[in-house]
Amino acid sequence: MKMKKASKIMALVLAVAMIIALMPVMMVSAATNPAIPSATSPYVAGVPTVTFTVNYTMTAVAGTDQVTLLVTKDTADVTYSDPGTNTQPNNIVYIDQVPYSATGSFTFVADVPATTSTYYVKVGGTDITSPASATTVVTLTQTTYTVSGYVAVAGATATIVGTQYSATADADGKFTITAVPAGTYDLALSKKGALTRTIPIGALSADTEVSVATNKIPLFIGDGNADGLINNDDLLGVKGIFGKANGGSGYDSLYDVNNDNIINNDDLLAVKGSFGKAISSYSTTIPSSSFSISTRETVIG
């Protein structure tokens, strides 16, 4: 009786062993959430991309021979092709399969967003969709600020030096430059017939107003030939075509320094009022007052 019972147990053990032997070997891996050490303050003013370094750790699971690395933008779940192919969904930023290692790292490049973008960094085994995979979600937020102020010459252009951010002053001299990323900047104020003025803004970390309506930033007017100096060449240029109007013979917009479409006393006064000035004559600080030398607000300072 005992022998029959032992035989049944042995037969059951053998049957279970045969079932296990016929089961496929599953390539399973587990990962800890990828660490992204460079994500704390990723943006540099004026640089359109940022490179992230990802460090990952795989927990030991027998039989794993590959690690799949996947970064997607704004969508967590995607259907992707084998990493060796050239056709991938547009939202895949990075994809690769590398030989299994307990630790590793890789880099990917993210675009600096206008506002916010979300990147999903996933590390797993051969089957990246396995629950054993680990995902880190990186939300990139671009904080921007406004730079505004008043310049004493309507229509002047205000530009954040070294960037594409600029604005044109309205009839009252007000300008507002929007969506400027954090950074350290200078502000340039320019207009045809005026010497360009550069004012340090410094570190931009909040909306900034560089001047107010009662203290508009003055510009030296009268650089007709745009050589960075207001001198006899400009004075002679105005006198040589005095009285000429836009559309008529002899008119030259270079010497219409206040841009009113006629060469007249206002242009002469502008040149004489700023005679001898150069770009280096400007103070790097904003004067406490400004004044006009004509009804068209041709301003010196």
GUDODREN-712685 format. One record per residue (C-alpha): residue number from 1; residue in three letters; x, z, y. Coordinates in steps of 0.02 Angstrom, whole numbers. Each point is the difference from the previous one (the first is absolute). Layout:
BEGIN
- NUM:ALA:X:Z:Y
...
***
This chain:
BEGIN
- 1:MET:0:0:0
- 2:LYS:138:49:118
- 3:MET:93:-161:-40
- 4:LYS:-153:-106:40
- 5:LYS:-19:89:169
- 6:ALA:183:-26:40
- 7:SER:-15:-184:-45
- 8:LYS:-147:-20:119
- 9:ILE:96:82:141
- 10:MET:151:-111:-32
- 11:ALA:-110:-154:-1
- 12:LEU:-77:51:166
- 13:VAL:172:28:78
- 14:LEU:59:-171:-60
- 15:ALA:-156:-84:69
- 16:VAL:25:80:172
- 17:ALA:183:-51:-3
- 18:MET:-46:-180:-39
- 19:ILE:-125:-3:145
- 20:ILE:130:67:121
- 21:ALA:127:-127:-63
- 22:LEU:-121:-142:35
- 23:MET:-37:59:179
- 24:PRO:94:-95:138
- 25:VAL:139:91:93
- 26:MET:-65:29:178
- 27:MET:121:-23:144
- 28:VAL:-51:147:107
- 29:SER:93:77:143
- 30:ALA:-38:133:127
- 31:ALA:66:17:175
- 32:THR:1:130:136
- 33:ASN:-65:-51:170
- 34:PRO:132:-111:84
- 35:ALA:92:84:142
- 36:ILE:24:-98:162
- 37:PRO:129:96:101
- 38:SER:9:-120:147
- 39:ALA:-186:6:40
- 40:THR:3:140:127
- 41:SER:30:-103:159
- 42:PRO:18:-178:-57
- 43:TYR:-19:-100:161
- 44:VAL:131:-62:121
- 45:ALA:-63:-74:163
- 46:GLY:5:-190:0
- 47:VAL:37:-15:-188
- 48:PRO:-147:-83:-91
- 49:THR:39:69:-174
- 50:VAL:59:160:-82
- 51:THR:92:18:-166
- 52:PHE:-52:141:-116
- 53:THR:106:72:-139
- 54:VAL:-99:60:-150
- 55:ASN:72:125:-125
- 56:TYR:-91:22:-166
- 57:THR:16:107:-155
- 58:MET:-68:-46:-172
- 59:THR:-43:133:-126
- 60:ALA:75:-30:-172
- 61:VAL:-118:-93:-117
- 62:ALA:73:-80:-155
- 63:GLY:-9:-187:-15
- 64:THR:-11:-45:184
- 65:ASP:118:-143:40
- 66:GLN:-60:-54:173
- 67:VAL:-53:75:164
- 68:THR:-123:-96:109
- 69:LEU:14:19:188
- 70:LEU:-146:-55:107
- 71:VAL:-40:14:186
- 72:THR:-165:-64:68
- 73:LYS:-67:-3:177
- 74:ASP:-173:67:47
- 75:THR:-65:-20:-180
- 76:ALA:44:118:-140
- 77:ASP:-58:-101:-152
- 78:VAL:53:-181:-24
- 79:THR:13:-127:-139
- 80:TYR:178:-61:-2
- 81:SER:101:-128:-96
- 82:ASP:159:34:-97
- 83:PRO:134:50:126
- 84:GLY:102:-151:-53
- 85:THR:-128:-121:71
- 86:ASN:-6:-60:179
- 87:THR:-188:14:22
- 88:GLN:-61:172:50
- 89:PRO:-151:61:100
- 90:ASN:31:7:187
- 91:ASN:-15:188:8
- 92:ILE:146:29:-118
- 93:VAL:149:50:106
- 94:TYR:122:35:-141
- 95:ILE:-3:-20:-190
- 96:ASP:137:15:-130
- 97:GLN:35:59:-177
- 98:VAL:165:84:-36
- 99:PRO:79:76:-157
- 100:TYR:-60:175:-35
- 101:SER:97:140:83
- 102:ALA:-47:180:29
- 103:THR:32:-22:187
- 104:GLY:16:-147:115
- 105:SER:-33:-68:173
- 106:PHE:-51:-158:89
- 107:THR:-38:-58:178
- 108:PHE:-144:-96:75
- 109:VAL:-32:-67:175
- 110:ALA:-161:43:92
- 111:ASP:-67:-84:156
- 112:VAL:-22:113:150
- 113:PRO:-190:2:21
- 114:ALA:-92:-26:163
- 115:THR:-100:156:-43
- 116:THR:-2:61:-181
- 117:SER:48:-68:-171
- 118:THR:-1:82:-171
- 119:TYR:130:-35:-134
- 120:TYR:-24:52:-183
- 121:VAL:166:29:-89
- 122:LYS:-27:3:-189
- 123:VAL:126:34:-137
- 124:GLY:-44:-11:-185
- 125:GLY:45:-70:-168
- 126:THR:-26:-175:-68
- 127:ASP:-186:24:29
- 128:ILE:-5:47:184
- 129:THR:-188:34:-12
- 130:SER:28:140:-123
- 131:PRO:-59:173:56
- 132:ALA:178:55:-31
- 133:SER:52:-98:154
- 134:ALA:25:92:164
- 135:THR:-47:-58:174
- 136:THR:54:56:173
- 137:VAL:-110:-53:146
- 138:VAL:92:-31:164
- 139:THR:-106:-17:156
- 140:LEU:96:-78:143
- 141:THR:-72:30:172
- 142:GLN:70:-83:153
- 143:THR:-30:109:153
- 144:THR:6:-98:162
- 145:TYR:-8:48:183
- 146:THR:-45:-73:169
- 147:VAL:121:-24:145
- 148:SER:-85:-25:168
- 149:GLY:36:10:185
- 150:TYR:-7:-87:168
- 151:VAL:121:-126:75
- 152:ALA:-7:-46:184
- 153:VAL:-8:-188:-35
- 154:ALA:-162:-68:-77
- 155:GLY:26:-117:-146
- 156:ALA:168:74:-50
- 157:THR:40:7:-184
- 158:ALA:37:169:-81
- 159:THR:99:-14:-162
- 160:ILE:67:128:-123
- 161:VAL:181:-58:-7
- 162:GLY:52:-74:-168
- 163:THR:-178:-16:-66
- 164:GLN:-149:-117:9
- 165:TYR:-107:131:89
- 166:SER:-47:-47:177
- 167:ALA:-142:-8:127
- 168:THR:-37:-82:168
- 169:ALA:-41:107:150
- 170:ASP:-172:-29:74
- 171:ALA:-43:-26:184
- 172:ASP:25:186:31
- 173:GLY:168:0:-90
- 174:LYS:-66:95:-152
- 175:PHE:75:-45:-170
- 176:THR:-37:70:-172
- 177:ILE:108:-39:-152
- 178:THR:-87:47:-162
- 179:ALA:48:27:-183
- 180:VAL:182:48:33
- 181:PRO:79:90:-150
- 182:ALA:98:160:22
- 183:GLY:178:-30:57
- 184:THR:120:12:146
- 185:TYR:-30:-135:129
- 186:ASP:31:-72:173
- 187:LEU:-134:-84:104
- 188:ALA:37:-164:93
- 189:LEU:-104:-58:148
- 190:SER:21:-181:51
- 191:LYS:-79:-142:97
- 192:LYS:56:-167:69
- 193:GLY:86:30:167
- 194:ALA:37:183:-37
- 195:LEU:151:88:-68
- 196:THR:-40:68:-174
- 197:ARG:-5:189:-4
- 198:THR:35:104:-156
- 199:ILE:-60:180:-13
- 200:PRO:42:116:-146
- 201:ILE:-152:65:-94
- 202:GLY:100:102:-124
- 203:ALA:-74:60:-163
- 204:LEU:-179:-59:-16
- 205:SER:-104:124:-100
- 206:ALA:-162:3:100
- 207:ASP:-100:-111:118
- 208:THR:108:-15:156
- 209:GLU:-41:-42:182
- 210:VAL:160:-44:94
- 211:SER:-78:-8:174
- 212:VAL:-166:27:88
- 213:ALA:-102:-99:126
- 214:THR:65:104:146
- 215:ASN:181:-29:-52
- 216:LYS:16:-180:-57
- 217:ILE:170:-57:-61
- 218:PRO:77:-115:131
- 219:LEU:96:-160:-34
- 220:PHE:125:-93:109
- 221:ILE:-82:-166:48
- 222:GLY:97:-152:61
- 223:ASP:108:-63:-144
- 224:GLY:-62:-178:18
- 225:ASN:137:-82:-103
- 226:ALA:-8:135:-136
- 227:ASP:187:38:2
- 228:GLY:-23:188:2
- 229:LEU:50:14:184
- 230:ILE:-97:-12:163
- 231:ASN:118:-83:123
- 232:ASN:27:-149:117
- 233:ASP:-40:-125:-139
- 234:ASP:-176:69:-9
- 235:LEU:-19:9:190
- 236:LEU:59:-180:22
- 237:GLY:-112:-56:-141
- 238:VAL:-155:70:87
- 239:LYS:50:-68:171
- 240:GLY:34:-172:-72
- 241:ILE:-180:-26:-56
- 242:PHE:-88:112:125
- 243:GLY:-184:-44:23
- 244:LYS:-13:-98:-163
- 245:ALA:-154:34:-109
- 246:ASN:-31:-19:-185
- 247:GLY:-54:-177:-39
- 248:GLY:88:-72:152
- 249:SER:166:-90:14
- 250:GLY:154:113:3
- 251:TYR:-83:157:-68
- 252:ASP:109:98:-122
- 253:SER:-78:149:-91
- 254:LEU:173:77:-20
- 255:TYR:-3:53:183
- 256:ASP:-183:49:5
- 257:VAL:60:174:-38
- 258:ASN:-169:85:24
- 259:ASN:-90:-135:-101
- 260:ASP:-135:-41:129
- 261:ASN:26:-190:-12
- 262:ILE:74:-21:173
- 263:ILE:174:24:72
- 264:ASN:-22:103:159
- 265:ASN:52:155:95
- 266:ASP:-51:114:-142
- 267:ASP:134:-80:-109
- 268:LEU:130:16:138
- 269:LEU:-46:183:26
- 270:ALA:12:32:-186
- 271:VAL:176:-71:-10
- 272:LYS:56:88:160
- 273:GLY:-77:164:-55
- 274:SER:97:1:-164
- 275:PHE:153:-93:64
- 276:GLY:160:50:-89
- 277:LYS:-90:80:-147
- 278:ALA:49:-27:-181
- 279:ILE:-71:62:-165
- 280:SER:130:139:5
- 281:SER:-75:60:164
- 282:TYR:-149:74:-90
- 283:SER:-7:184:-38
- 284:THR:-36:41:-182
- 285:THR:-132:124:59
- 286:ILE:-165:-40:83
- 287:PRO:5:27:191
- 288:SER:-120:125:75
- 289:SER:-76:-131:115
- 290:SER:-7:-187:32
- 291:PHE:-53:-104:148
- 292:SER:-57:-177:39
- 293:ILE:80:-124:118
- 294:SER:-145:-122:1
- 295:THR:-186:-5:-26
- 296:ARG:35:-79:-171
- 297:GLU:87:158:-58
- 298:THR:173:-71:-12
- 299:VAL:84:164:-37
- 300:ILE:174:68:12
- 301:GLY:66:169:-55
***
